[in-house]
Amino acid sequence: MLYAAQAYADKQAPGSSRKQAINKLAPLVRCPHLSQFWLSALVLSDDAHKLLLQKLQPQVKRLLLLKPACDTGTGRSVADIPDAPASWLLPARDITPVSSVTVEWEVDVAAIKQVAQDSASHKKMTRLSSTTSCLLGGVMWGIDLKGIWIASKQGSTIGLFARAKIPPGTYCRCTIRLKCHVFAKETSCYIDALTGNWGWSDYFNLGPMSGGFDEADWDDEWPPLSRRLQATGSIKLQLTVSDVGM
């Protein structure tokens, strides 16, 4: 509800249209059922004044402090929060929670080569991104493929990263698993809004390549992957995200 309402409000024209949308939708969000991550994000975000619940900041702050006590049944409840919207006393909506999401991305080898070669020729990082298409924990997820220039080695590596769209000034904890045709890497990590991603700067363990993309290195290190690239002209990348929280 929070994500859908925020997205709708953001699409309204600045001024009275957006203000009306916020005034109507904000009281409908059942904040006591939000995760600790999102309650913290709503309070700590650098852009809290722009968010859907901007006018409910005092109530959200009180809820954030009370939530552990409310969840453990220690005698405190949402009813103790002055001026809380009536919806806060309602039960959670009947929605089946999703424990993980997966993003798949078929990338042309020509595009991978171009990103890597651009990084080497311009001596800076370049990026190719999948469409952000999945929602888990109120966060949108996608994949970044990067050509990363390593000045000390005078070469570029090919990195693979999970990308998260989270509120400014906040961070989230998650477990990410990035898989290509022949192997996968997995880690638990924290992603902050400033960087917006986490992953491996040399995902394929090829080391810095002076020209950005060296087919001989691919043949030596990953023969099955190299044969697939030559046969199909593409590689399938898969990101799985789970355990999203604060």
Helices and strands as residue ranges (DSSP letters): H 2-11, H 16-25, G 26-28, G 31-33, H 36-44, G 48-50, G 54-56, H 57-71, G 78-80, G 86-89, E 100-108, H 109-122, E 126-129, E 134-136, E 139-150, G 151-153, E 155-165, E 171-179, E 184-192, E 197-200, H 215-221, H 223-232, E 234-245
